[in-house]
Amino acid sequence: MSKSEAHSIDEIKAKYQAEREKRLRADGLAQYRDFPDVFKDGDRDPYRDIVQRDPVIEETDVAIIGAGLGGIMSAVELVKQGLSNFRVLDMAGDFGGTWYWNRYPGLACDIESYIYMPYLEETGYIPTERYAKGSEIYEHCQRIANKFDLYPKALFHTSVTSVRWLDDCNRWEISSDRGDKLRARFMTIAGGILNKPKLPGIKGMDTFKGTSFHTSRWNYDYTGGSQTEALVNLADKRVAVIGTGATAVQVVPKLAEAAQQLYVLQRTPSGVGPRLNRPTDPEWASSLKPGWQKERIENFTRMVSGQAVEQDLVKDGWTEIFSRNPNAFGVTGEEEQAVDIQAMEDVRARIDEIVEDPKTAEALKPWYHQMCKRPCFHDYYLPAFNRPNVKLIDTDGKGVEGITENAVVVDGVEYPVDCIVYASGFHSGATHTTRLGFEIYGRDGISLTDAWANGPSTLHGMLARGFPNYFSLYMLQGGIAVNFAHLLSELTIHSAWLISETLKRGVEVIEPSVAAQEAWFNTLLANLGAQALFFSECTPGYNNGEGATPTEESALRGIPYFGPTLDYIQILRDWREEGSLAGLETD
């Protein structure tokens, strides 16, 4: 049993607050660094060589920037609408997005494969296990691209350098580092939420003379092995992994099996429940009826939005959280707080049951509400700390103090290492210029940064005034979802339909009116609920801008749709069904 069970609710809440305050930093999101600051070739593709080609100079109906799940689904939905004149651009060497770049050992999705991997029915594919490995998801991205003949449309190893709306011809002009010059009637930004790696701003990290890399650019030349094979070259190596979030939870067990010595450097522990992965049951797979995936996806999304369902079709750690506490994303009132605290007591009790060293177990315990950070699910992370070659270095919320030529430093103590693995995640809350690597210039040459200087203004989080024929697949003023692939599927259906309708109706340009954008913002405010206050009181992380408290209207305007995800999706469906393109000005 967890030693904290004897604590009162008030004592635990005080503990939560104290742990939060330890981690608050004045620099907030500015504490992180980009790849080029530390690794000169950090964005280099370690998996495929760049093939030289001639620049592409052409006119197209649609330019899709990004070839991850959002870009893939955008293209597929255009094909379903009967459209074929489009291009997909990405700096990677293939379709896949995060599943192309992330190839670290132990990589898997924390959402059930049957609801995360899109177009299973269309491709006739059933994942091999409940939580598919990263390599299987990447292969499925290729399967979809082949099924819908997307490869001839793709420009890979191509970084967009400039995006401008040309007022004189009503086209988007997209330039790239390969000399490409595309003019597109419509543009879709499918840059993703996990596309720009971030690094902690640790003093001295540039001076380290050993080997270091981010998990999204895994160096198998150094470690040996593969995503599924042992990292044999680490047998005589001392390794430090910085970070204990969702990535580290998966990679630590693999490093623990291989390294002579592994140091796990922790600022804030994750809440880790059981994953209970298993192979796909062939009998179950053969029993599936047409429409099964859509039904299963919507059932899951309904549950994790706190809405009632007749039957939990998924029955995993996510749905268990919300079956116990439907308002887990906005805990209020004594009853909800008691339920949430008990759920975290169970998480902490599991640590005591598994981790043998009491000091290590205590340091691994998370002290915050369950949904303040993305819950993790893994069966081998906690047992890894029972290995004699694994040592948890808890920084008590401060983070790593410094890095020398051959060591990491915490609280004045140096830990000599040969290799540093940064499991530090991605710039999920950064500006579009940071995430995408380029600015977007709309009507009259006005940048999106300047247009949104007082906060974003959109219709449905997808279209923006001053940026005609532009679609954004992101979360600013849009929906949010535990299963982001579900949200992407609905956004891409919506954008493809709107592009098709615009072409059918002979409309040259669409963009939202000022009144429509303000009406949408009022809809967002009406659905604000308890979630905003909940996240503002959470321990710092990417869910709340590292603990930043928005005080300006510009920050408030960036809120997403906090109502149930399926309600947001229904708004889009109803808008299409009504058919008048309400709120859009057309030329």
N, C-alpha and C positions, 0 to 999 in steps of 0.2 A: 504493500500500500504506500501511496505517496506520503511523505512526511508532512506535506503541507495540508493534509486533510483536516488537521485539527484547527487550522486557521479559520477565522470568521470571514464572511464576505467583505466586511469593511477592511480587514487586515490584508486580504488578497488584493482588493482594489488599491490600497495604499502601496502595496508591493508593485503592482502594475505601473502606477504613477512614478514611483521612484526609479524603476528600471527604464521607463520612458525618458525621464529627465537625464539619466546618465548618458543617453545616446543622442540627445539634441545637440546640433552643431550650428553655429552661426552661418557657415558657408553652404548648408543645405545641399542642393543638387550640384553646386559648384565644387564640391569636394572631389568629384570624379574627373578622370582624365581620359582623353581619347587615345586610340592606338598610335597615331603618328607621333604623339608626344613621347612615347616610350619605345615602341617598336617601329623602326623606320619602314619596314616592309610588312607592317601588321595586317594590312588589308590584302596582302598578296594571297592568291589562291594556292594553297598547298596541295590541292588534289588533282588539278588539271592544268596542263600547259595552255597558254593562250595561243590560239591559231590565228595567224595573220589573215586579214581579209580586206577587201576594198570597202571604202565608206559607202554607206547606203544613203542615197539621196532620193526621197520619194514622197508622194502624197498618200495618205491613208485615212480611213474613217476614224480609227481609234488607236491611240497609243496607250499601252498599259505599262506603267513603270513599276517593276517588281514581278518576280517569277516564283514567289512562294505560293502558299495556299490561296491567298487573296488574288494574286495575278493569274494563277491557274484557273480558279473558279470564274474570274472575270472573263477570261477567254472562252471557257467552256460555255458559259451562259450566252455569250455572243453567238457562238456556233449554234446553240439551241434556238436562237432567235433568227437563224438563217443568215447571219453576217459572217463574212470571211475576210474582209479587208481590214486587218488590224495587225499591230506589231506588239511584241512583248520584249521589254528591255530589262536586263539585269546584269550586275557586276559579277555574279557567280557564273560558273561554267555549265550550269544545267538548271532545270526546274527543281524546286524544293525549298528555297528560302532557308529558314532556320534549320530545316532537315538536310540541306546541302552543307551548310557551314558547320553545324554541330555534329561531330563524329566522335565525341569522347567516349571512352569505355564505360559501359553501363547505361548508355543513353536509351531512354524510353519515354513514352508519353505518360503523363499522370492522369489523363482522361481515357476512359475505356475506348479501345481501338474501334469497336463497332459503331461508336457515335462520333468519334473524332475524325477518322479517315473518310473523306468524302467520296461520293459516287461509287460506293461498294456495289450497289445493285446494278448500276449502269456498266460497270467493268466486270461484273460477275466474280468479284474477289471477296474472300472471307479471310480476315487476318488470322495468323497462325496461333496467336495467343491473346489473352484479354488485354494486356498492355503491351502493344507491339514495340519492338526495339526500334531505335532510330533508323537503322539500315532498312528495315521493312517499310517504314513510312516513306523514306526517300525513294525506294523502289516503286512504291505506289504512286508517288508524284509522277514518276516517269511513265508508269502504266497509264495514268489518266492522259498525260500529254500525247502518248502514242495513240490511244483510243480516239481522241478528238483531233488528231493530226495537227498538234500545236508546234512541233519542232520547226517546220518551215517558216513559222511566224516569229521565231525567237531570235534575238540578238544578244548572245551571251558574252561574258567578259566585257561588258559595255557599261561604263559609268556615265550617267547623265551629268552634263556640266552646266546646261542652261535650259530653262523652260520659259517661254515667253508667248503671250497672246498677241497676235498680229491684228491690230484693229482694221487695217486696210483690206484684209482678206478673210477675216473671221476664222482664223486657224491658229492652233497651237504650234509653235516651232520648238522642236526638241533637238538639242545638240548634244554630242557625246565626245568622249575622249578618243573615239575611234574615227573621228571625222564625219560621223553620221549627221545628216540634217533631214529630220522628218517634219513634215507638216501634217498635222492631224486635226480633224474636225472636232473630235472629242479626246479628252485625256482622263485616264483613271490613275490615281496614285495609290498603288497597293504596296506601300513600303513596309508594312507590317509593324508589329509592336516589339519584336525581338530581333531586330536586324542590325542594330548599331552597338557593338560591344563596348562596355565601359570598364575602366580600370580605377582602382582606388588611388587617390593622390597621396601616396606614401613617400615620405622623405627618403631620398637616397635610392629609390627603386631603379633609377637610370644607371646606378653605379654597379649593380650586381653583375658579377663576371661569370656566374654559372649559366645554366639554361633556364629560360622562363618563357611562358606562353599562356595565352588565354584559352579557356576550354573550347571556345568556338573555332580555334585554329590549332587543334591538337597536334603535337609533334611526335608522330609515331616513329620517325627516324631516330629520335632520341630514346623513347620509352620502349620501342619494340611492340609487338603484339598488334591488336586491332580492337574494334568495338567488342568483339566476342572472344578474343584470344588473350592469354596472359601477357602482361607487360614485362617480358623477360629481361629487358635491359636494365631494369630498376633494382635488380637483386643486390647490387652493391651501392645503391644510391640513397642519399638522404633527401627527402622530398617534403616541401611545405605546400599545403593547399590553403589559399586565402579565400575564405567564404564558407558559409554553412547553410546556404539557401538550397533551392530545389536542385540546382546543378550539382553542388557538392554532395548532397545526400545520395546522388546516384554514382558519382565518381569516386568518393572516398572508399567504399568497399573494394573497388578494383585496385586502387593504389595501395590499400592496406594489404592486399594479397601479395603484392609484388615488391614493394619497396623494402629496403633494409631498415629504414626508419621513416615514419610518416608523422609530420606535425600538422595538425588541423587547427588553423588559427581562426578563432571565433569572436565576432563582435556581438551578434545576436543569435541565439539558438533558434532552430526551426522546430515547429510542432510536427512530430513524425508518427503517423499511425501505420498500421499494417497495410501492405499492398495486396497480398494474397493473389498474386498472379497465377494464372493457370493456362494450359493449352486449350485451344478452342475445342469444344465437344462436337465431333462430327454429326452426332445424332441431332443436337440442337441446331446446328447449321443447316442440316437438310430439312428441318421442320419450318424454316422461315418462309413466310408468305410475302408476296409483293407488297411493297410499302412498309416493310418492317423497319427499315433504317430511319425513315422520317418519323415514324411513330415512336421509336426508341429515343431518338434525339430530342423530340419535343417533350417526351415524358421526363427525361433527365433535366432539361432546361426549366420545365415547370417546377420540378421539385426543388432545384437549387435557387429558384426565385422565391421560394417560400409559399408556393401555391399548392393546393391540395390535388392529389391524384388518386384514382381508384386503386392503382397497383404500382409499386416501385419496380420498374422493369430492369433497372441497372443494379441496384442493391450494392453500392460500393461505399467507400469512405466518405465521398462527397454527399451522397444522398442520406447517409446516416447522420451527418452533421445537421442537415436541414430538416430531417424528420424529427430530430430532437428539438431543434430550435429554428422554426421557419424564418425568424427575423435575425438570423445569425450575422447578417451584414449591417444591422442597425440596432444592436442590443440596447434596449431601454427597459426601465421598470425592474423591480426587484425579482420578479419571477423569471424573466428572461436572463437577467444577470446570474441568477442562481444556476440556471440550466447551463449557461455558457461556462461558468466557473467550474461546474462539475465535469463538463466535457474536457476542459483543460486539466483538471485534476486526474482524469483518466489517462490523458496523454503523459502527464508527469509520473503517474504510477507505473505506466509501461516502461519508462526509463529506469525506475528503481528495480523493476523485475528483470530487466535485461542487462543493464550495465553493472558490472561487478564492483568497481571501485566507487565508493560513496562520494568522494570529492568530484570525480568526473561526472557521475550521475547528476549531482546537484547543479554543476555548471551547465549541463545539457538541457536543463529544464527551461521551457519558455514561460515567460511571465507577461502575458498580454491576452486580450480576447482572441478567440479562435480564428476569426477571419481578419484580424489585423494584418497578418501576413498569410501568403498563400500556403494552406496546409500541405504538408508533404506526406507521402505514403511509400514506405520502403521496409523490406523485411531483413535487410543486411546492414543497414547504416549503423544502428545502435550496437549490434554485436561486434562491429569492427573495432570498437573502443575497448574490447576485452582482449585484443591481440597485444602481445608484449612489445611489438614494434610500433604501436600507434599511441601517440600522446596528444591529448587535447590541450591546446594553449588558449585558455579563455582570457580575453582582454578586458573583461568587465565593462563591456560597452564602449571602450575607447578606440578599438581598432588597433592595427599594427602600428607600433611607434616609429619604426624605421627599418631600412634595409641597408646593409653594408655590402662590401664586395663579395662576401661569402656567407652571409647570415641574415636571418630575420630577427628583429628586435622587439620584444614586448616587455614593458615595465622594467627597462634597463638590462634585461637578460638577453644575451645573444644565443641564437640557436643556429649553428652552422648547417648549411644545406647545399646540395649540389644543384637542386632544381626547385623552381617556384611555379606552381600552377595557380593561375588567377581564375577562380570560380566566382567572378564578381558580377555576372549578369550583363544586362543591356540597358541602354538609355530609353526606358519605356515612357518616361514622363518628360522627355526633352522637347525642345522646339523642333519644328519640321526641318529647319536648316541643319540641325545637329543630326537628326535621325536619317534624313535623306541625303545630305551632303550637297544640296543645291537650293537656291532660292526659286520661288515661283512668282513670275511677273504677269499681272493681269492687265485689264483695260488701262490705257494711258501710261503703261509702264510702271504702275504702282505694285510694289512687292506685297506679298502676303503678310510679311512681317509688319510693314507699315499699315496695311489695311486693317490688321488685327492688333494694332498698338494698344487699343483700349479693350482688348479681349475679342475672341472669335465670334463671328456672326454667321450662322448657317441655316439652311433648311434641312431638318432631319439629320444634321451632322455630316451631310454628304455634299451639298451644293453651297456655293458661296457667291454672294453678290460681288460684282467686279471681276469675277473669274468665270467667264461663260463656258458652258459645255465641259465643266470640270467636276470630277467625282473623287471624293476622298473616302478611303476605307479605313477609318480610324475611330477613336473613341471621343474626341472633342465634340461635345454637344450631341453625341450619338449614343448608341446602345452599349451596354457592357454585358459580358457573359462569362461564366466559368469556362464553358466550352466555346472558346473564341471561334473555332471552325464553324460552329452553327451560325453565329452572328455573321461571319464572312459570307456564308452561303446565301443568306437572305439579302445582304447588302449587294452582292453581285447579281442576284436575280433582279433586284430593284434597278440597278444601274443599267443592266443590259436591256431590260424592258423599256426604260426611259430613252435610251439611245435608239432602240428600234422604233419606238413610237415617234420620236422626233424626225427620224428619216422618213417614216411612212407618211407623216403629216406635211412633209415638205418644209419643216421649220428649220431655219438656218442656225439660230442661236437661242439657247435657254439660259436663264439665270434667275435666282429668286428675287422677289421684291423685298424692299426694306420692311414692309408691313408683315410679310410672311416670316421673315427671319425673327422679328420681334415677337410674333405670335408663338413661334417655336420656342424661343427662349422663355416665354411665360409658361409654356407647357413644361419645360424643364424645371422651372422654379416650383410649379405646382406639384411636381413629383419628387421634390428634394427630400422630404421626409427626414428620418433620423440618420440616414447614412452619412451625410456630410459631417455632422457632429461626431458620429461614431469614429470615422477615420481621422478626424482632427485630433482626437484624444488617444489614438493608437501610438504604439512605439514607432519610431521613424522607419520608413521604408519607401519602396516605390509607389505604394498605394496612396501615400499622403505627401508626396514631394519631400521625403526625408524629414517629416515633422513640421513642415512649413504651415503656418496658419494663414489662409488667404484673408486679407483685409481689404484689398482693392477690388473694385467692380471688375477689372480686367481678369482677375483670377476667378472670380465667381462665374463669369461668363463661360469659362471653360468646363463647367460641370457636365457630366454625361446625363443620359436619361436614367434616373435612379429607380423608376418603376420596374415592374417585372419585365424581363427580357421579351417574353412572348407578347406583352402589351405593346412594346416598341415595334416588334415585328408586325403586329396586327395593324398598327398605324400606317406602316408602309404598304401593307396589302390593301387596306381600305382606300388609301390614296390612289393606288393604281386602279382599283375597281371603280372608283368614282369617275376616273378617266378624263377630267377636264384640265389636268396638269395645274391644279390649284396652287396658287402662290408663285407660279413661274411667269416671268415676262418673256415673251417670245418675239423674235423678229423673222 
